[in-house]
């Protein structure tokens, strides 16, 4: 009986020792795993960051969002991994997508000041009695109807501005920018063809064939006839390369005078040309300011 009791005690002690060793081993393994996890935390975080960076472009593409900010595939084939540019901050909100230089900043500043100066000298756009005016960028169209005839005047203000300097009562006057555009007069009587007369402003410095100043010679005509042609209704003059044209250099002098009278009876007179120049100058000034504003907005982006 004593031996059995001793044996039972020894068995109990052995199990306790064995369990203690197992518990110590478990604690050691847990500490080891915890330590290993802490030591590996930094490279695992780095790996996760690299994975997010490398797959951000492809994940955005897969959801239908933009992936334009990528450097391109690192390897060939469909679904290749792409790397995104890092986002940048910019005063205009473009996130670094635009080029901004010191020259851009100087240009924007100058344009702002120039627009303010030009707006300070704006004048009202005059009206021409009897004509309806339509403006489409650089194109100006004037129309009127007279007893079954339709009179259409077309002009383009591009490259039509000249600088005028004057001296009034001995005082210097600031140069004035004036528009003197060529213009076409189209007369339609409802038939398939219309008569088109191309005209140009006559400047003060224009000399006749003998080199005599026409203004000093008593010729105060403000416009000249350049050429005359017939064209189909609705066809632009620029698309009439094959149309026969009669230039002023071959027109009989008496016929030329009759054509001028023909235009005068339809409202195309010296007074009309003065108002036409005023209209073209005012429209050109506004278009110039609009151009400056568009340029400022473009450079500022």
BADRENMAR-598467 format. One record per residue (C-alpha): residue number from 1; x, y, z negated. Coordinates in Angstrom, 1 decimal, padded with zeros to 4 digits. Layout:
(NUM,(X,Y,Z))
...
***
This chain:
(1,(000.0,000.0,000.0))
(2,(002.9,002.4,-000.8))
(3,(004.5,001.5,002.5))
(4,(001.3,002.2,004.3))
(5,(000.9,005.6,002.6))
(6,(004.5,006.5,003.4))
(7,(003.9,005.5,007.0))
(8,(000.8,007.6,007.2))
(9,(002.7,010.6,005.8))
(10,(005.6,010.1,008.3))
(11,(003.1,010.0,011.2))
(12,(001.4,013.2,010.0))
(13,(004.8,014.9,009.7))
(14,(005.8,013.7,013.2))
(15,(002.6,015.0,014.7))
(16,(003.1,018.3,013.0))
(17,(006.7,018.6,014.2))
(18,(005.6,017.6,017.7))
(19,(002.8,020.1,017.8))
(20,(005.1,022.8,016.5))
(21,(007.6,022.1,019.3))
(22,(004.8,022.2,021.9))
(23,(003.5,025.6,020.5))
(24,(007.1,027.0,020.5))
(25,(007.5,025.9,024.1))
(26,(004.2,027.4,025.0))
(27,(005.1,030.7,023.4))
(28,(008.5,030.6,025.1))
(29,(006.9,030.0,028.5))
(30,(004.4,032.8,027.9))
(31,(007.1,035.3,027.0))
(32,(009.1,034.2,030.0))
(33,(006.1,034.6,032.3))
(34,(005.3,038.0,030.8))
(35,(008.9,039.2,031.2))
(36,(009.1,037.9,034.7))
(37,(005.8,039.7,035.6))
(38,(007.2,043.0,034.2))
(39,(010.5,042.6,036.0))
(40,(008.6,041.9,039.3))
(41,(006.1,044.7,038.9))
(42,(008.2,047.3,040.7))
(43,(009.0,045.3,043.8))
(44,(005.4,044.1,044.0))
(45,(004.1,047.7,043.8))
(46,(006.5,048.7,046.5))
(47,(005.4,045.8,048.7))
(48,(001.8,046.7,048.2))
(49,(002.6,050.3,049.2))
(50,(004.4,049.2,052.3))
(51,(001.5,046.9,053.3))
(52,(-001.0,049.7,052.9))
(53,(001.3,052.0,055.0))
(54,(001.8,049.5,057.8))
(55,(-001.9,048.5,058.0))
(56,(-003.6,051.9,057.6))
(57,(-003.6,052.6,061.3))
(58,(-004.9,049.2,062.3))
(59,(-007.6,049.2,059.5))
(60,(-008.8,052.7,060.6))
(61,(-009.0,051.4,064.2))
(62,(-010.9,048.4,063.2))
(63,(-013.6,050.5,061.5))
(64,(-014.0,052.7,064.5))
(65,(-012.1,055.7,063.1))
(66,(-009.3,057.6,064.8))
(67,(-005.9,056.0,064.9))
(68,(-004.2,058.6,067.0))
(69,(-001.7,059.6,064.3))
(70,(000.3,056.4,064.8))
(71,(003.7,055.9,066.0))
(72,(002.7,053.0,068.2))
(73,(003.0,049.2,067.9))
(74,(006.1,047.9,066.3))
(75,(005.8,044.7,068.2))
(76,(004.1,043.8,071.5))
(77,(000.7,042.3,071.9))
(78,(-002.8,043.0,070.8))
(79,(-003.4,044.0,067.2))
(80,(000.2,044.9,066.6))
(81,(001.0,046.6,063.3))
(82,(001.1,050.4,063.5))
(83,(002.7,053.0,061.2))
(84,(001.0,056.3,060.6))
(85,(002.5,059.7,060.4))
(86,(002.4,061.1,056.9))
(87,(-000.2,063.9,056.4))
(88,(001.1,067.5,056.3))
(89,(-000.5,070.6,055.0))
(90,(-000.9,073.7,057.3))
(91,(-002.4,077.1,056.8))
(92,(-004.7,076.6,059.8))
(93,(-005.9,073.2,058.6))
(94,(-004.3,071.2,061.5))
(95,(-002.3,069.0,059.1))
(96,(000.9,069.7,061.1))
(97,(-000.6,068.8,064.4))
(98,(000.1,072.2,065.9))
(99,(003.4,074.0,066.6))
(100,(003.8,077.2,064.7))
(101,(006.8,079.5,065.2))
(102,(007.9,082.9,064.2))
(103,(007.2,084.1,067.7))
(104,(003.6,082.8,067.4))
(105,(003.1,084.8,064.2))
(106,(004.5,088.0,065.8))
(107,(002.3,087.5,068.9))
(108,(-000.8,087.0,066.8))
(109,(000.0,090.2,064.7))
(110,(000.6,092.2,067.9))
(111,(-002.6,091.0,069.5))
(112,(-004.7,091.9,066.5))
(113,(-003.3,095.4,066.6))
(114,(-003.8,095.7,070.4))
(115,(-007.4,094.5,070.2))
(116,(-008.2,097.2,067.6))
(117,(-006.6,099.9,069.9))
(118,(-008.4,098.7,073.0))
(119,(-011.7,098.5,071.2))
(120,(-011.3,102.1,070.1))
(121,(-011.3,103.3,073.7))
(122,(-014.3,101.3,074.9))
(123,(-016.9,103.1,077.0))
(124,(-020.4,102.2,077.9))
(125,(-021.0,100.1,081.0))
(126,(-022.8,102.4,083.4))
(127,(-025.8,101.5,085.4))
(128,(-026.1,102.0,089.2))
(129,(-029.7,103.2,090.0))
(130,(-031.6,100.9,092.3))
(131,(-029.2,097.9,091.8))
(132,(-029.5,094.9,089.5))
(133,(-026.0,094.0,088.1))
(134,(-024.8,090.5,087.2))
(135,(-021.4,089.8,085.6))
(136,(-019.7,086.4,085.7))
(137,(-016.2,086.7,084.2))
(138,(-014.3,088.6,086.9))
(139,(-017.1,088.4,089.5))
(140,(-019.7,091.3,089.7))
(141,(-022.8,091.1,091.9))
(142,(-025.2,094.0,092.6))
(143,(-028.5,093.3,094.4))
(144,(-031.4,095.4,095.6))
(145,(-034.4,094.8,098.0))
(146,(-035.4,097.5,100.5))
(147,(-038.5,096.9,102.7))
(148,(-037.8,093.3,103.5))
(149,(-034.0,093.5,103.4))
(150,(-031.8,092.2,100.6))
(151,(-028.6,094.1,099.9))
(152,(-025.9,092.3,098.0))
(153,(-022.6,093.8,096.9))
(154,(-020.0,091.4,095.6))
(155,(-016.6,092.3,094.0))
(156,(-013.9,090.8,092.0))
(157,(-012.0,092.9,089.4))
(158,(-008.9,090.8,089.3))
(159,(-005.7,092.8,090.3))
(160,(-007.9,095.9,090.8))
(161,(-006.6,098.2,088.1))
(162,(-004.4,101.2,088.7))
(163,(-002.9,103.7,086.3))
(164,(-003.9,107.3,086.9))
(165,(-002.1,110.2,085.4))
(166,(-003.6,113.7,085.4))
(167,(-002.8,117.2,084.2))
(168,(-005.8,119.3,083.1))
(169,(-005.2,123.0,082.3))
(170,(-001.5,122.5,081.8))
(171,(-002.0,119.8,079.1))
(172,(-000.7,116.3,079.5))
(173,(-003.5,113.7,079.7))
(174,(-003.0,110.1,078.7))
(175,(-003.0,107.7,081.7))
(176,(-006.3,106.2,082.5))
(177,(-006.7,102.6,083.8))
(178,(-009.2,102.6,086.7))
(179,(-010.5,099.6,088.7))
(180,(-010.7,100.0,092.5))
(181,(-011.7,096.6,093.7))
(182,(-012.4,095.6,097.3))
(183,(-016.1,094.8,097.8))
(184,(-018.3,093.0,100.3))
(185,(-021.7,094.3,101.4))
(186,(-024.1,091.6,102.6))
(187,(-027.3,092.6,104.4))
(188,(-029.9,089.9,104.9))
(189,(-033.2,090.2,106.8))
(190,(-034.4,086.7,106.0))
(191,(-032.9,085.0,109.0))
(192,(-030.3,082.2,109.1))
(193,(-027.4,084.7,109.3))
(194,(-026.5,087.8,107.3))
(195,(-024.3,090.7,108.2))
(196,(-021.3,091.1,106.0))
(197,(-019.1,094.2,105.8))
(198,(-015.9,094.1,103.8))
(199,(-014.9,097.5,102.3))
(200,(-012.0,098.9,100.3))
(201,(-011.5,102.0,098.2))
(202,(-009.5,104.7,099.9))
(203,(-006.9,106.1,097.5))
(204,(-005.6,109.7,097.5))
(205,(-002.2,108.5,098.6))
(206,(-003.5,106.8,101.8))
(207,(-002.2,108.3,105.0))
(208,(-003.6,108.1,108.4))
(209,(-001.9,106.7,111.5))
(210,(000.0,110.0,112.0))
(211,(001.2,110.1,108.4))
(212,(-001.1,112.9,107.4))
(213,(-002.8,113.0,104.0))
(214,(-006.4,112.3,104.7))
(215,(-007.7,114.2,101.7))
(216,(-005.7,117.3,102.7))
(217,(-007.0,116.8,106.2))
(218,(-010.6,117.2,105.0))
(219,(-011.4,113.5,105.0))
(220,(-013.1,112.8,101.6))
(221,(-014.4,109.3,102.3))
(222,(-014.0,107.2,099.2))
(223,(-014.1,103.8,101.0))
(224,(-013.2,102.3,104.3))
(225,(-014.6,099.4,106.3))
(226,(-012.0,096.6,106.7))
(227,(-013.9,094.1,108.8))
(228,(-017.3,092.9,109.9))
(229,(-018.7,089.4,110.5))
(230,(-021.8,087.3,110.6))
(231,(-022.2,084.4,108.2))
(232,(-024.8,081.8,107.3))
(233,(-027.0,082.5,104.3))
(234,(-025.6,081.3,101.0))
(235,(-022.1,080.7,102.3))
(236,(-019.2,082.3,100.4))
(237,(-016.9,084.6,102.4))
(238,(-014.0,082.6,101.1))
(239,(-015.3,079.6,103.0))
(240,(-015.6,081.3,106.3))
(241,(-012.2,080.6,107.7))
(242,(-013.6,079.7,111.1))
(243,(-016.0,082.7,111.3))
(244,(-015.2,085.4,113.9))
(245,(-014.2,088.7,112.2))
(246,(-013.9,092.2,113.7))
(247,(-011.2,094.2,112.0))
(248,(-011.3,097.9,111.6))
(249,(-008.2,098.3,113.8))
(250,(-010.1,097.1,116.8))
(251,(-013.5,098.7,116.1))
(252,(-014.5,101.6,118.3))
(253,(-014.5,104.9,116.4))
(254,(-018.1,105.7,117.3))
(255,(-019.2,102.2,116.2))
(256,(-017.3,102.6,113.0))
(257,(-019.2,105.8,112.2))
(258,(-022.5,104.1,113.0))
(259,(-021.6,101.3,110.6))
(260,(-020.8,103.8,107.8))
(261,(-024.2,105.5,108.4))
(262,(-025.8,102.0,108.4))
(263,(-024.4,101.4,104.9))
(264,(-025.2,104.9,103.6))
(265,(-028.9,104.4,104.4))
(266,(-028.8,101.3,102.2))
(267,(-027.2,103.1,099.3))
(268,(-023.6,102.5,099.9))
(269,(-022.3,106.0,099.7))
(270,(-019.4,107.9,098.1))
(271,(-021.6,108.5,095.0))
(272,(-022.2,104.7,094.9))
(273,(-018.5,104.0,095.1))
(274,(-017.7,106.3,092.2))
(275,(-020.3,104.6,090.0))
(276,(-019.0,101.2,091.3))
(277,(-015.5,102.1,090.1))
(278,(-016.8,103.2,086.7))
(279,(-018.7,099.9,086.4))
(280,(-015.7,097.8,087.5))
(281,(-013.4,099.7,085.1))
(282,(-015.8,099.2,082.1))
(283,(-016.3,095.5,082.8))
(284,(-012.6,095.0,083.4))
(285,(-011.8,096.7,080.0))
(286,(-014.2,094.3,078.2))
(287,(-012.8,091.3,080.0))
(288,(-009.3,092.4,079.0))
(289,(-010.2,092.6,075.4))
(290,(-012.0,089.3,075.6))
(291,(-008.8,087.8,077.1))
(292,(-006.7,089.2,074.2))
(293,(-009.0,087.8,071.7))
(294,(-009.0,084.3,073.3))
(295,(-005.2,084.4,073.5))
(296,(-005.0,085.3,069.8))
(297,(-007.3,082.5,068.9))
(298,(-005.3,080.1,071.0))
(299,(-001.9,081.0,069.6))
(300,(-003.3,081.0,066.0))
(301,(-004.5,077.4,066.2))
***
